[in-house]
Amino acid sequence: MTEPAKAAAVWKRVLAVILDFFTAFFVFGTVVAYVTGDTTSTGFNLSGLPALVLFALMAAYFFVGRRYVGGTLWDRILRIGRPQPKT
């Protein structure tokens, strides 16, 4: 029988959430801005519906990543495993 995975250190979880937030914000923000034409010389400026689309994409990223994929990008990079349920 294999040992259940240990819970990751708190600092790793906090760091992963912060890095995931910034990564998702800049990647999805740039994509939404490019599609809607809201790019600027310094990046993007979203308001109204495009900003809501960005918020929805970010929420979906965290939901799908944590629930169905087994971890977000930075969860995987920092090797934060989900503890397996005891059987």
N, C-alpha and C positions, 0 to 999 in steps of 0.2 A: 504494500500500500504506500502511496506517495504522500509526502508531507504537504499540508495545505500551504499555499503561498503566504509569506508574511506580508503584513500591511506595510506599505512604503512609508518612508520617513515623511513627517509633516512638511519639512522644507522642500522636499522633492515635489509633493503635491501642489504646494503654493506656487513654486517656481513654474511648474507645468501649466497651471491655470493662467498665470500672468503671461507667459510666453505664447500660449495658445490664443489668448485674447488679442494680443498685439499682432500675431501672425494672421489670424482670421480677419481682424479689422483691416489690415493693410491689403491683404490679398483680395478679399471679397469687396472691400471698398474700391479698390482700383478697377476690378472687373465691372462692378455696377456703374462706376463713374464713366468708364470707357463705353459701355453699352448705352448709357443715357446721355453722354456728351457733357458730363459735369466735371471733366478734368480741368485742372488749372496748371500753371507753370510750376507750381510747387507741390502738386499732388492731385487732390480732389476736394470738392466741396459739395456735399450732398445735403439736400433738405427735402422735406415732404415725402412723397411716395418712394423715391430712391433710398432715402434714409431708412424707411420702414423695411424695404426689401433687404438692405444691409443687415438690419437688426434680425430679421427672420432667418437670413442665411447663417448668421453667427449662432443663433439659438439652435438651428438645425444641426450645425457642425458639432456643437457640444452634445446634443441629444443623441444623434446617430453615432458619433464617435464613442461615446461612453456606453451606450446601451447595446448597439448592434455590431460594432466593428472591433470592440475589445480595447478601445483606448484611442485618444486623440493623437495627433502627430507628436506632440511633446511628451505625452504619456509613454509612447513607444520609444522615443529617443532617450528619455531618462529611465527607461525600463521599469515603469510603474505597472506592475501586474495587478489584475483584479483578483482579490482573494476568492477562491473557489468555495462554493457552499459545501458544508459538511454533509456527507451522505451516510 
